[in-house]
Amino acid sequence: MIDRGIIKWQPFDSCYASSKILKEIHNKKDRRVFPTLSEDQLNILEENIKDAYHLKEIINIKYYYNGDVLNIKGKINGINNNEKKIYINNKIIYIKQILTINESL
């Protein structure tokens, strides 16, 4: 007997609603849990953010958003200390979402 593998499931994928649901299930399965950072790591991140803002450096920020880890590159346009968020490339990122900051070369 020949194994047909994925071929036998292709008619199931022909229905739009079922393929949409399958994609959502795969996306949910690939989501990550929000990593927790220690108090020291958060303090270091905040210092790096302030340094990059005052020196007008182009930086790479890796941040967590809605189950995904995303990257953004650019200069920090502003910092809101009261609400703990930064403005970069017309986006708002909360400091608690940031995982790493690296200088762009």
Secondary structure as UniProt FT lines:
FT   HELIX           5..9
FT   HELIX           10..13
FT   HELIX           16..30
FT   HELIX           39..55
FT   STRAND          58..65
FT   TURN            66..67
FT   STRAND          68..80
FT   TURN            81..84
FT   STRAND          85..88
FT   TURN            89..90
FT   STRAND          91..94
FT   HELIX           95..97
FT   STRAND          98..103
//
